């Protein structure tokens, strides 16, 4: 699975869609952390992908 590219965010133009995407990703990251603490099987690369996408969205939001 490849890392999310910043070029994919060119479709997002407004701040409200960035906010909803951030909330969804933060919720997904929380669920991953809960699964990890409960010792369920978690794919570790999903942490990296989620954190990277959150950083990209926050950067895009700062430009708007």
N, C-alpha and C positions, 0 to 999 in steps of 0.2 A: 504494500500500500504506500503510495507516494504522499509526501507532505502536501498540505494545501497551499496553493499558489496565491499570491496577492493579486494576480491578474484576474482571477475569478471574481474578485470583489468589484470589478468595474461596473457590474450590473446594478449594484446597490447605489442609489442616488440620494435617498433621504435618511434622515436621522432616526426616524421611528423604526424603520426596518432593521437598522443596525442595532438599536436597543433590543428589539425582540430576538434577534439572532444571538446577541450577547447573553440574554437571559436563558435562552435554550441551551447554549453551550456551557454556561456556568452550572446549570442544573444537571447536565450530563456529566460534568466533571465531579460534582458532588456525589452523584450516584456511583461513579467509578471509585471514588475514595471510600464510600460506604462498603462497596463490594470488596475492596482490598482489605479493609479493616475486619470484615467478616470472614476473611480467608476464602472467599469465593474465587473462581478462576477469572482473571482479568487479563486482557491483552495489554501489556505495558506500553505499547506504541500509541494506544489511544489517548493516554495522558499527554504525550508530547504533541499529538495532532490537535487536541482540544486547546491546550495552552497556546500553541502557535496561532491558531485561528482567532482566539480571543485577543491576542496581542495585535494581530493584523486588523481586526475590527476596531479596536481602540485607537489605533493609529489612523485608520480611515476616518473615524469619528472626529479626531482632533483636527483633521484637515478641512472638515465641513463647517 
